[in-house]
Amino acid sequence: MTRHLRSIDDLGRTGVDAILRLTDSMVEVGRRDIPKVPALRGRTVVSLFYEASTRTRLSFETAAKRLSADIMSFSVSTSAVNKGESLRDTVLTIEAMGIDALVVRHGSSGVPWQLARWLEGSGVSVLNAGDGWHEHPTQALLDAYTICGEHKAGSLEGLRIAIVGDVKHSRVARSDVFCFAMLGASVTLVAPPTLLPPSLEGWPCDVSYDLDEVLGELDVCYLLRMQQERMTEALIPSLREYSATYGLDRRRAQRLPDGAIVMHPGPMNRGVEIAPEVADLPNAVITRQVANGVAVRMAVLFHLLTGLSDDPTLDA
Ligand code: CP
């Protein structure tokens, strides 16, 4: 069994299935009067975020606390990084304190793999909370779990999913495509050519440049945030034109088939990729994604730190 979660590939189909199964147990824990179990008592989890985050950071920290792990939060702005300490020295310093897992978000692709190499032999698990434009595996797991919960079949097998928007800069898109396809969904990326990666070789998905063409056949319409902070050149004529062509407004939302859901990883640009009123429709499951994120991250921490794949003993 893998000790790290750097990409969906680290888990494979067996690992993804195990996490989704374990998440059911974690959801049950979350519904208890006291939503806390001793499963990871004595373990220490560190959150090391070099980039801003609301959802991922808070849900990992909540997940660790619900499993009774100790959690250390590293804040770049108040750390010795400001005195010039390198990433390697920072990580080895934290490891020397005696830790079990390192949850890392970094603006550079590949950092979780580098950390795993530096921590080789230490027994510390590395969990990728988003690296550059590359991967965001726990987002993909919580998205898959949310889709399973929203569709009658309880699985992704045969579902038609469109991932719409700024794919080029999206770590969520890559992890979602590989996770959804692994679970049997048919995935289409919908974006202007300038917002797609230069090569999609090996990506198990189709491509469309026309949202209106695919809308009527979808089970899931997954919108991506326009990541203007990562755009170094003008990739679209204007946000207004992007929104008119690729934004999910009320008129387009009405063309989705009955039972289709709208998803977004957050944070949303209301009025750009999604109309403000569409984000609040009953079939927009964005806050359910956030709620499931805590249970999924509990399952991931439990799976990696205990090596257990089946229903754990989660006695209070
Ligand atoms: N979806 C997501 O990664 O959100 P945060 O940046 O708030 O963690």
Residues whose N, C-alpha, C, O or C-beta is under 5 A from the ligand:
A	BS01	CP	A52 S53 T54 R55 T56 R57 P265 G266 P267
